[in-house]
């Protein structure tokens, strides 16, 4: 039934053959995954270890160039806001 009447012996070592391209692709994928895992651990390791909360991302919001302090005016509903001209 399925095994051709022969019951496989669990103590016998199976001889698996994998083509070279699949072997190389598997090793490359495994390397990429581990490198990504280590990179993410470097970024979020404190959160994963329970040393800090995810919303405590450290550092202040001094000047990141996000347009803080720029005022916008909106002409009408649905219009894109335009930055105001600075008066010197």
N, C-alpha and C positions, 0 to 999 in steps of 0.2 A: 504494500500500500504506500505509494509515494516514494519509498526508498528502494523499490524493486525487490522487496522481500528481505533486504539486508538491513539490520538494525545498526545504525552508526555507533561506534564505540566512542564515548566521550573522552577516553584517555588517549586516543590517537590524535596526533597533531595534523591539522588540515594544512594542505599546501595551497596557499592563496597566491595567485599570480595577478599582479597589477601592472598595467602598461606604464612605461616610463613617463609619458606625458601626464597621466593621472597622478602619479607619484609626485612629480614636480609641482603640478598645480595644487595638490593637497598641501604640500609643504609651504608653498607661497601663501595660500589662504590662511594657514595656521599662523605663519609669521606675521601676516598683516593683522590678524585678529588679536594676537598677543601684544603687538606694538600699539594698537588702538586701545586695548585694555589698559596698558601701562600709561598711555597718554591721558586717558580719562581719569585714572587713579591719581595722577599728578594734579589734574585740575580739580577733582572732587573728592580726593582721598579723605579729607577731614569730615565731610558729610557722611561718607560711607562708613567711616570708623566711629561715627557718633561724637566726634570732637567739636563740631559746630553745626549750626542749623543752616539749611539751604538758603535762607534769606539773608544770612550774614555773609555777604560776599566780599567783605573787606574793602579797605580803601574808601576814600571820600569821593564826592562828586565835585571836585574842584573845577577843572576846566577840561572837558572832554570834546569840546567843539560840537555839542549837540544843539547849539542855538539858544542856550540859556540867556535870558535877558533880552532877547529879540521879541518885540511885540508884533503881533499880526492883526490885520484888520480884515474883516469879511464883509463884502458888499451885500450879499443876498444869500438866502437859503440855497444850498447846493453849489455855491461858488467856492472856488479854491481860495483860501486865505492868502493874502499878500503881505510880505514883511513891510513894516513901516520904515520910512526914511528916517535916518538919524540926523538930528539937528546938532551942529557943533557950535 
